[in-house]
Amino acid sequence: MKRVNNMTKTYSTACPLDCWDQCSFLVTVKDGAAVSIGPDPRQQITGNVICAKGKQHLERLNHPDRLKYPLLKTGGRFNRISWDDALKIAADRISRAVARYGPLSLLHYYDGGHGGLLKGIESRFFSALGGCTTHRGSLCWSAGLAAQRYDFGDVLSHDFEDLINARCILIWGRNPADTSVHLLPYIRKAGKNGARVLLIDPVATATAALADQHIRINPATDGALALGMAHLIIKESLLDSNFVEQYCSGVEPFFELAAAYHPERVSAITGITPDQIETLARAYASAKPAAILFGYGLQRHSNGGNTIRAIDALAALTGNIGIPGGGASYANFRAARHVDHVFLGGEDLSPSHRYYAKPRLAVALREMRDPPIEVAYISRANPLTQVGASEALRLALAKIPFIISVEHFMTDTAAAADLVLPATVFLEEEDLYYNSMNHRYLNYGSRLVEPPGECRSEYDFLQELAKLLNLSGFPNLAAADLLKRLITPLTAATGLTLEEIKKGPLLLPGSNAVPWADRIFDTPDRKYNFYSAGAQADGCDPLPLYREPVELGDRSLHAQGYCYWFVTPHPRESIHSTHRLPDGETPLAYLHPTAARKHNLCDNDQVRIASVRGSITARAVLSDKVPPDAVLVYEGWWHGTGASVNNLTPDRLTDMGFQAALYDCLCKIEKCG
């Protein structure tokens, strides 16, 4: 793409990051170079503000460490090669693996490092090869997704604007002040309208400043608190009997479950007083309409799925479902319904797949023998930094004969690969963006600038690789034509075309802002399911039982000195490891002054933090915002910093959804030196 010199023009696009808000951008291009990124005010949710993460895109675009050429590792060192050679090598390794062992000897590992629709075409590439070994579940949110599908049949949220109708807002394990800044004005407006804002979180996050009350419970006990609240709501007849009787099933067994969670029992589990539990239950149940806003951290424990189900039950008990100002908002899959996922994933090609639980990648690699993994293709992901028990994964990856990494920078995972392919960033490629966490806007992104060096988009080089491999099922279309093909369900349902989306941020038409307003759910019996036969069929608890977290509740580990909860939330300025470039930042470990005194630690001391799986070092910061029995280190640090948090975390699964229980982790601390 050539642009005329001495021209300045502004284009609309969207942020591709794995983020709640997915801001719409206005990007100014001057003389062929992107010179500024700002908010597109036509998108009503993100409006006139973009966050720190969005502002960093230009820095990443032009960063001196950006990968620009294909690299092949020989003798332990990377050497630059041509794209022709890179694709011939990739084609040769793939074809040899398939010829000898079949397509299941190919591993396709990917994640949410880029939110563009076209990135998913990789799955069709592997389907055209006959299939592959790939994952189920996720590292961050699939326990909650599974939970809400058992309860409601689908995962839908209320719009941010609907919060102004609420009289009570429970912010449960969520920190929008750092992770969803565009939600804050709606919370403030609801507060000014008289809504009571209650935060439930073991950590005093930045969001605590917005709340009328902050309830600091013990970590991973949220499910017990929800059942204790349900106990009071039922006992004191604060429930919506009409909703429960007409639109819910499994009521009696749930009532029997809740009856056992009296305030004294729940107090002993959660660490808050019986009076606090009773007050919280009454505040929520008596202030209809009341909204629940979930975070993702509270379901990153071994009991995470049942935790979400127990909290969902509060909304059902009180009839806060299907009404303005209510809801149990976890994620929002409205736009995803209108994508042709069968074509995108290549299911029409009848591929053969072998699945493993995503957080258990290291275990899967050790155990898979028939066939073994011969070639791994890793994209939009940095698993050596982001997957739990990372040392075990490092050893497992080292045994794969050939690894291909598609990347922007030499991440830990790219450094472990044999072939590294330099990918374009979002301003250098054409794509379509939509959000599955929050709002219902669609954004088109055109190719605005030339990529540096020889960077190429995945779709571009996969087309060439498909030709080398003689794959008939992979599309040979222009990017725009492929996008049109992928949104045919959207066009059929709404009449909306790609050309209309190109005009700017466009609100998905035909979507009801209030989920389940007709009280008809997508469950088998079309009711809200307190008791889920689907969960039972999947080997999960049919009722949202509270189970003590596996590692946090391990008394033998406590006896060995592993007595601190190791929590690794998202930082305000980064998404996972995306922005954690080696630019001299210092990793910090936040701990309570009480814990610091116990270990003779002061501010700025170097502290070693260890679990049974590994250790890291960081600079201590004393803070009473962290519980006395916790250590907080923000996630995303690369291994070279000495503070890659997943050296410590487990590869344990949650109770449903094949998700990583990364927060179910105990550690011990000691002063370095």
C-alpha positions in Angstrom: 0.0 0.0 0.0 1.5 3.3 -1.1 0.4 6.6 0.3 1.0 10.1 -1.1 3.6 12.1 0.9 2.6 15.3 2.7 -0.8 14.0 3.5 -2.5 13.8 6.9 -5.7 11.8 7.3 -7.6 10.3 10.3 -9.0 6.8 10.2 -11.3 4.8 12.4 -10.3 1.5 13.9 -10.4 -0.3 17.3 -8.1 -1.7 19.9 -7.4 -5.4 19.4 -6.4 -6.1 23.0 -8.0 -8.8 25.2 -9.8 -6.1 27.3 -13.2 -5.4 28.8 -13.7 -2.1 26.9 -12.3 -2.5 23.3 -12.0 1.2 22.6 -12.8 2.6 19.2 -9.8 4.6 17.9 -9.2 7.5 15.6 -5.7 7.1 14.2 -3.9 10.0 12.5 -1.6 9.0 9.7 0.9 11.5 8.3 3.2 10.8 5.3 2.5 7.1 5.7 3.2 6.9 9.5 0.8 6.7 12.4 1.4 9.7 14.5 -1.4 9.7 17.1 -4.1 7.4 18.5 -7.1 8.9 20.2 -10.7 7.9 21.1 -13.5 7.8 18.5 -16.3 9.7 20.3 -18.9 8.0 17.9 -18.5 4.9 20.1 -20.7 5.9 23.0 -19.2 3.5 25.6 -15.6 4.4 25.3 -16.4 7.9 24.3 -13.7 10.5 24.6 -11.1 8.5 26.7 -8.7 5.7 25.9 -6.7 4.0 28.6 -2.9 3.7 29.2 -2.8 0.4 27.3 -4.4 2.0 24.2 -1.9 4.9 24.3 1.0 2.4 24.2 0.1 1.1 20.8 2.3 3.6 18.9 5.3 2.7 21.2 4.9 -1.0 20.4 4.4 -0.3 16.7 7.7 1.5 16.4 9.6 -0.3 19.2 13.3 -1.1 18.3 12.9 -4.7 19.5 10.1 -5.4 17.1 10.6 -8.6 15.1 10.9 -7.7 11.4 12.2 -10.8 9.6 11.7 -14.6 9.7 14.2 -16.2 12.0 15.4 -19.9 12.1 17.3 -21.3 15.0 20.4 -23.3 14.1 23.0 -24.3 16.7 21.0 -22.6 19.4 21.1 -19.2 17.7 18.5 -17.4 15.5 19.5 -16.4 12.0 17.5 -14.3 9.5 16.1 -16.2 6.5 13.8 -15.3 3.7 10.0 -15.8 3.7 10.3 -18.3 0.9 12.7 -20.4 2.9 10.7 -20.0 6.1 7.4 -21.2 4.5 9.2 -24.0 2.7 10.7 -25.2 6.0 7.3 -24.9 7.7 5.6 -26.8 4.9 8.2 -29.5 5.0 8.0 -30.1 8.7 4.2 -30.1 8.7 3.9 -32.4 5.7 6.5 -34.9 7.2 4.7 -34.9 10.5 1.3 -35.5 8.8 2.7 -38.2 6.5 4.3 -40.1 9.4 1.9 -39.6 12.3 -1.3 -37.9 10.9 -2.6 -34.5 11.6 -3.0 -35.0 15.4 0.8 -34.7 15.6 0.3 -31.0 14.9 -0.3 -28.8 18.0 -2.2 -25.5 17.5 -1.9 -23.3 20.5 -3.4 -19.8 20.5 -5.0 -17.3 22.8 -6.4 -13.8 23.0 -3.4 -11.7 22.2 -5.2 -10.2 19.2 -9.0 -9.6 19.0 -9.4 -9.5 15.3 -11.9 -11.8 13.6 -9.5 -12.9 10.8 -7.0 -14.3 13.3 -9.3 -17.3 13.8 -8.7 -18.4 10.2 -5.7 -20.4 11.6 -8.2 -23.0 12.8 -9.5 -23.5 9.3 -5.9 -23.9 8.1 -5.4 -26.8 10.5 -8.8 -28.3 9.6 -7.8 -28.2 6.0 -4.8 -30.3 6.9 -7.1 -32.8 8.4 -7.2 -31.5 12.0 -4.8 -31.1 14.9 -4.3 -31.3 18.6 -5.7 -28.2 20.3 -7.2 -27.1 23.6 -10.5 -26.8 25.4 -11.0 -24.1 28.0 -8.9 -21.1 28.8 -6.5 -19.5 31.2 -8.8 -16.8 32.4 -12.6 -17.0 32.1 -14.0 -20.3 30.9 -15.1 -21.5 34.4 -17.5 -18.5 34.6 -18.7 -19.1 31.0 -19.5 -22.7 31.7 -21.3 -21.7 34.9 -23.5 -19.2 33.3 -24.3 -21.6 30.4 -25.5 -24.2 33.0 -27.6 -21.5 34.7 -28.9 -19.4 31.8 -28.0 -21.4 28.7 -25.9 -18.5 27.3 -23.7 -15.7 28.5 -25.2 -12.3 28.2 -24.7 -9.0 30.0 -26.6 -5.7 30.6 -25.2 -2.7 28.8 -23.2 -0.2 30.9 -25.9 2.4 30.4 -28.4 0.2 32.1 -26.6 0.5 35.4 -28.2 3.9 35.9 -31.5 2.0 36.5 -30.0 0.0 39.4 -30.7 0.8 43.1 -27.9 -1.5 44.3 -24.7 -2.6 42.5 -22.6 -5.5 43.7 -19.2 -5.3 42.2 -18.0 -8.8 42.9 -14.3 -9.5 42.5 -13.9 -6.8 39.8 -11.6 -3.8 39.6 -12.9 -1.6 36.8 -10.8 1.3 38.1 -7.8 -0.5 36.6 -9.3 -2.9 34.1 -12.5 -1.2 32.7 -12.2 2.5 33.1 -15.2 3.2 30.8 -17.5 1.5 33.3 -16.6 4.1 36.0 -18.8 7.0 34.8 -21.9 4.7 34.8 -21.2 3.5 38.4 -20.8 7.1 39.5 -24.0 8.1 37.8 -25.8 5.3 39.4 -24.5 6.3 42.7 -25.7 9.9 42.2 -29.1 8.5 41.3 -29.2 6.8 44.7 -27.8 3.4 44.0 -25.8 1.8 46.8 -22.5 0.5 45.5 -21.0 -2.5 47.3 -17.6 -4.0 46.6 -16.7 -7.6 47.5 -13.0 -8.3 47.2 -10.2 -9.5 49.5 -7.9 -6.7 48.2 -8.6 -3.0 48.6 -8.3 -2.2 44.9 -8.6 1.2 43.4 -12.3 0.5 42.9 -12.9 0.6 46.7 -12.9 4.4 46.4 -16.1 4.2 44.4 -17.9 2.0 46.8 -20.2 2.9 49.7 -18.9 -0.2 51.4 -16.1 -2.6 50.8 -16.5 -6.2 52.1 -13.1 -7.9 52.4 -13.7 -11.6 52.5 -11.1 -14.4 52.6 -10.0 -15.4 49.1 -11.9 -18.1 47.3 -14.8 -18.0 49.8 -17.2 -16.0 47.6 -19.4 -19.1 46.9 -19.9 -19.6 50.6 -20.8 -15.9 51.0 -23.4 -16.2 48.2 -24.9 -19.3 49.7 -25.1 -17.5 53.1 -26.8 -14.5 51.4 -29.2 -17.0 49.8 -29.9 -18.5 53.2 -31.0 -15.2 54.6 -33.0 -14.2 51.5 -35.0 -17.4 51.7 -35.4 -17.4 55.4 -36.6 -13.8 55.6 -38.9 -14.2 52.5 -37.0 -11.5 50.6 -37.1 -13.6 47.4 -39.3 -12.9 44.3 -41.6 -15.9 44.7 -43.3 -15.3 41.3 -40.0 -15.4 39.4 -38.7 -18.4 41.3 -41.9 -20.4 40.9 -42.6 -19.6 37.2 -39.2 -19.3 35.6 -36.8 -21.4 37.7 -36.2 -25.2 38.0 -34.3 -27.1 40.7 -35.7 -24.8 43.4 -36.2 -27.3 46.2 -32.7 -28.9 46.1 -31.2 -25.4 46.1 -33.2 -24.3 49.0 -32.0 -27.4 50.9 -28.4 -26.5 50.0 -28.8 -22.9 51.2 -30.4 -23.9 54.4 -27.1 -25.3 55.7 -25.3 -21.9 55.2 -26.3 -20.1 58.3 -24.5 -16.8 59.1 -22.3 -18.3 61.8 -21.0 -21.0 59.5 -20.4 -18.6 56.6 -18.7 -16.2 58.9 -16.2 -18.8 59.9 -15.4 -19.5 56.2 -15.4 -16.0 54.8 -13.8 -14.1 57.7 -16.6 -11.4 57.9 -19.1 -11.2 60.7 -22.6 -12.7 60.7 -24.0 -9.1 60.9 -22.1 -8.2 57.8 -23.5 -11.2 55.9 -27.0 -10.4 57.0 -26.7 -6.7 56.1 -25.3 -7.5 52.7 -28.0 -10.0 51.9 -30.8 -7.5 52.9 -29.1 -4.6 51.1 -29.1 -6.6 47.8 -32.5 -8.3 48.1 -34.4 -5.2 49.2 -33.1 -2.7 46.6 -34.6 -4.1 43.4 -33.5 -3.6 40.7 -30.0 -4.7 41.8 -27.1 -5.5 39.5 -24.2 -7.8 39.9 -20.9 -7.1 38.1 -18.6 -10.0 38.1 -14.8 -9.9 37.8 -12.8 -12.8 36.5 -10.5 -13.2 39.4 -13.0 -14.8 41.8 -13.4 -17.8 39.4 -9.7 -18.4 39.0 -9.8 -20.8 42.0 -10.4 -24.5 42.0 -14.0 -23.8 43.1 -14.4 -21.0 40.6 -17.3 -22.3 38.4 -19.5 -23.1 41.4 -18.7 -19.6 42.8 -20.2 -18.0 39.8 -23.3 -20.3 39.9 -23.9 -19.5 43.6 -23.8 -15.7 42.8 -26.0 -16.2 39.7 -28.5 -17.8 42.1 -28.9 -14.6 44.1 -30.1 -12.8 41.0 -32.6 -15.5 40.3 -33.9 -15.7 43.9 -34.6 -12.0 43.9 -36.0 -11.8 40.4 -33.2 -9.5 39.3 -33.1 -11.2 35.9 -34.7 -9.8 32.7 -35.3 -6.4 34.2 -33.7 -3.0 33.6 -31.1 -2.3 36.3 -30.7 -6.0 37.2 -28.7 -8.9 35.9 -25.7 -11.0 36.7 -23.2 -9.6 34.1 -20.1 -11.7 33.5 -19.5 -11.6 29.7 -21.5 -10.7 26.6 -21.7 -13.0 23.6 -24.2 -11.1 21.5 -22.0 -10.3 18.6 -20.3 -13.7 18.5 -23.7 -15.3 17.6 -23.5 -13.6 14.2 -20.2 -15.0 13.0 -19.9 -18.2 10.9 -17.8 -20.1 13.3 -18.3 -23.4 11.3 -16.5 -21.8 8.3 -13.9 -20.0 10.4 -13.0 -23.1 12.3 -13.2 -25.4 9.3 -15.8 -27.7 10.8 -17.4 -28.1 7.4 -14.1 -29.9 6.4 -14.8 -32.7 8.9 -11.4 -32.5 10.7 -10.2 -34.8 13.3 -9.2 -33.2 16.6 -7.5 -34.3 19.8 -8.3 -32.0 22.8 -6.6 -31.3 26.0 -7.4 -28.9 28.8 -5.6 -25.7 28.0 -4.0 -25.0 31.4 -2.6 -28.6 31.4 -0.5 -28.1 28.3 2.7 -29.5 29.9 0.9 -32.6 31.2 -0.7 -33.2 27.8 2.7 -32.9 26.0 4.2 -35.4 28.4 1.4 -37.9 28.1 0.5 -37.7 24.4 2.2 -40.6 22.7 -0.2 -41.8 20.0 0.7 -39.8 18.1 3.4 -37.6 19.7 3.5 -33.9 18.9 5.9 -33.3 16.1 5.2 -29.6 15.2 3.7 -26.9 17.4 2.3 -23.7 15.9 1.9 -21.0 18.6 0.2 -17.6 17.9 -1.4 -14.7 19.7 0.0 -16.2 22.9 3.0 -16.4 25.2 2.4 -19.6 27.1 5.8 -19.9 28.7 4.9 -16.7 30.6 1.2 -17.1 31.0 0.5 -20.8 31.7 0.9 -22.1 35.3 3.7 -24.3 36.4 5.8 -22.7 33.7 9.0 -24.6 34.4 7.2 -27.9 33.7 6.0 -26.4 30.4 9.5 -25.2 29.5 10.7 -28.8 29.8 7.8 -30.2 27.9 8.1 -27.7 25.0 11.8 -28.5 24.7 10.9 -32.0 23.6 8.8 -30.9 20.7 10.9 -31.5 17.5 9.8 -28.2 15.8 8.0 -25.1 17.2 6.8 -22.3 15.0 6.0 -19.0 16.9 4.2 -16.1 15.3 5.1 -12.9 17.2 5.8 -9.2 17.3 8.6 -9.5 19.8 11.1 -12.1 21.0 9.0 -13.3 24.0 9.9 -16.2 26.2 7.9 -18.5 24.0 9.4 -17.2 20.7 12.8 -17.6 22.2 12.0 -21.3 22.8 10.8 -21.8 19.2 12.7 -23.1 16.1 11.1 -20.8 13.6 9.8 -17.3 14.4 7.5 -15.5 11.9 7.2 -11.7 12.3 3.5 -10.7 12.4 1.8 -7.4 11.6 0.1 -5.4 14.3 -3.4 -4.2 13.9 -2.7 -0.9 12.1 -0.8 -2.8 9.5 -3.6 -5.2 8.5 -7.3 -5.4 7.7 -9.7 -6.9 10.2 -13.0 -6.7 12.1 -13.4 -6.3 15.8 -16.1 -7.0 18.3 -16.3 -7.5 22.0 -17.4 -10.6 24.0 -17.0 -9.1 27.4 -18.9 -5.8 27.3 -20.5 -3.7 24.6 -22.2 -4.5 21.3 -20.2 -2.2 18.9 -18.6 -3.5 15.7 -15.5 -1.9 14.4 -13.7 -2.3 11.1 -10.0 -1.7 10.9 -8.3 -1.0 7.6 -4.6 -1.3 6.8 -3.4 2.1 7.7 0.4 1.9 7.5 3.1 -0.3 5.9 4.6 -2.9 8.3 8.3 -2.6 9.1 10.8 -4.9 7.5 9.1 -8.1 6.2 6.3 -8.4 8.7 3.2 -10.2 7.3 -0.3 -10.9 8.5 -1.1 -14.5 9.5 -3.8 -14.8 6.9 -1.4 -13.6 4.2 1.3 -16.1 4.9 -1.1 -18.9 5.7 -2.5 -18.5 2.2 0.9 -19.1 0.8 1.6 -22.0 3.1 -1.7 -23.6 2.1 -0.6 -23.5 -1.5 2.7 -25.1 -0.7 0.8 -27.9 1.1 -1.9 -28.2 -1.6 -4.7 -27.5 0.8 -8.0 -27.2 -1.1 -10.1 -26.1 1.9 -8.3 -22.9 2.8 -9.8 -19.7 1.3 -7.9 -17.8 -1.4 -9.9 -14.6 -0.9 -9.0 -11.0 -0.3 -9.2 -10.1 3.4 -12.4 -8.0 2.9 -14.0 -10.8 0.9 -13.2 -13.3 3.7 -14.7 -10.9 6.3 -17.9 -10.6 4.2 -18.0 -14.4 4.2 -17.5 -14.7 7.9 -20.3 -12.2 8.8 -22.9 -13.8 6.5 -25.0 -14.7 9.6 -24.9 -11.1 10.7 -25.9 -9.9 7.2 -28.8 -12.5 7.1 -30.1 -11.6 10.5 -29.8 -7.8 10.4 -29.1 -6.8 6.8 -25.8 -5.2 8.0 -23.0 -5.4 5.5 -19.2 -4.9 5.8 -19.5 -1.7 3.8 -21.8 -0.2 6.5 -19.5 -1.3 9.3 -16.6 0.4 7.5 -18.3 3.8 8.0 -17.3 3.8 11.7 -18.2 2.2 15.1 -21.6 0.6 14.6 -23.9 -0.6 17.3 -25.1 -4.2 16.7 -28.7 -3.8 15.6 -31.5 -5.9 16.9 -30.0 -6.7 20.3 -32.1 -6.3 23.3 -30.1 -4.4 26.0 -31.8 -6.4 28.8 -30.9 -10.1 28.7 -33.7 -12.6 29.3 -36.5 -10.0 29.3 -38.9 -12.6 28.0 -37.9 -15.0 30.9 -37.2 -17.7 28.3 -33.8 -19.2 28.9 -31.5 -21.2 26.6 -31.4 -24.1 29.0 -33.0 -27.5 28.0 -36.1 -26.8 30.1 -36.2 -23.1 29.1 -35.9 -22.1 32.7 -33.2 -20.7 35.0 -31.5 -23.8 36.4 -30.6 -23.8 40.1 -30.0 -27.5 39.6 -28.2 -28.3 36.3 -28.5 -31.7 34.7 -26.1 -30.5 32.1 -23.5 -29.8 34.8 -24.1 -33.3 36.2 -23.7 -34.9 32.8 -20.4 -33.1 32.4 -19.1 -34.5 35.7 -19.7 -31.3 37.6 -21.8 -30.6 40.7 -25.4 -30.1 39.6 -25.9 -27.6 42.5 -23.5 -24.7 43.2 -21.8 -26.4 46.2 -19.1 -24.5 48.1 -15.9 -26.5 48.2 -12.8 -25.4 50.0 -10.1 -24.4 47.5 -7.6 -27.2 47.0 -4.3 -25.4 47.6 -5.4 -22.5 49.8 -7.0 -25.1 52.0 -4.0 -27.5 52.1 -3.0 -27.6 55.8 0.2 -29.5 55.1 1.5 -26.7 52.9 0.6 -24.2 55.7 2.7 -26.3 58.0 5.7 -26.1 55.6 5.5 -22.3 55.7 3.5 -21.8 52.5 0.9 -19.7 54.2 0.4 -16.7 52.0 -2.2 -16.4 49.2 -0.3 -15.6 46.0 -2.6 -13.4 43.9 -1.6 -12.1 40.4 -4.2 -9.6 39.1 -4.1 -7.6 35.9 -2.2 -4.3 36.1 -3.7 -1.0 35.0 -1.1 -0.4 32.3 -0.9 -3.9 30.6 -2.8 -6.9 29.2 -1.1 -10.1 30.3 2.5 -10.1 28.9 1.6 -7.9 25.9 3.3 -4.7 27.2 5.9 -6.3 29.4 8.8 -5.4 27.1 12.3 -5.5 28.6 12.4 -1.8 29.2 13.8 -1.6 32.7 10.6 -1.7 34.8 11.1 -3.2 38.2 8.7 -6.0 39.4 7.0 -5.2 42.7 5.6 -7.5 45.4 2.9 -5.9 47.6 2.5 -7.3 51.1 0.9 -6.2 54.3 3.1 -4.4 57.0 2.2 -7.2 59.4 3.7 -9.8 57.0 6.7 -7.5 56.4 7.5 -7.3 60.1 7.3 -11.0 60.5 10.0 -11.5 57.8 12.1 -8.4 58.7 11.2 -6.7 55.4 11.1 -3.0 54.6 10.0 -1.0 51.6 12.3 -1.6 48.6 13.9 -4.7 50.1 14.3 -7.6 47.6 12.0 -10.4 48.5 12.0 -14.0 47.4 8.6 -15.5 46.9 8.3 -19.3 46.5 5.6 -22.0 46.0 6.1 -25.7 45.7 6.7 -25.2 42.0 9.2 -22.4 41.8 10.3 -18.9 43.0 10.6 -15.3 41.9 12.2 -12.2 43.3 10.7 -8.7 43.4 11.0 -5.4 45.3 8.8 -5.2 48.4 6.1 -2.6 48.7 4.3 -2.4 52.0 0.6 -1.8 51.7 -2.4 -2.4 53.9 -4.5 -2.7 50.8 -3.3 -6.3 50.6 -4.6 -8.8 53.3 -2.1 -9.8 56.0 -1.9 -13.3 54.7 -1.4 -12.4 51.0 1.3 -11.4 48.5 0.3 -9.5 45.4 2.4 -9.4 42.2 0.9 -8.1 39.0 1.0 -10.7 36.2 2.7 -10.6 32.8 6.4 -10.2 33.8 8.7 -12.1 31.4 11.1 -14.6 32.8 14.1 -12.3 32.3 12.8 -9.9 34.9 13.0 -12.6 37.6 9.3 -12.2 38.4 7.4 -14.4 36.0 4.5 -15.1 38.3 3.6 -18.4 36.7 6.8 -19.9 38.0 4.7 -20.2 41.2 1.2 -20.9 40.0 -0.3 -24.4 39.5 -1.6 -26.0 36.3 -4.6 -27.1 38.3 -8.1 -26.9 36.7 -11.2 -25.2 38.0 -14.3 -27.3 38.8 -15.8 -26.7 35.3 -14.9 -25.1 32.0 -11.3 -26.5 31.8 -9.9 -23.3 33.2 -6.7 -22.5 35.1 -7.0 -22.2 38.8 -4.1 -19.7 38.9 -5.3 -17.9 42.0 -5.4 -21.1 44.1 -1.8 -20.8 45.0 0.1 -20.6 48.3 3.5 -19.1 48.7 6.1 -18.3 51.4 8.4 -15.3 51.5 11.9 -14.4 52.7 14.2 -11.5 52.5 16.9 -11.8 49.9 20.6 -11.4 50.9 
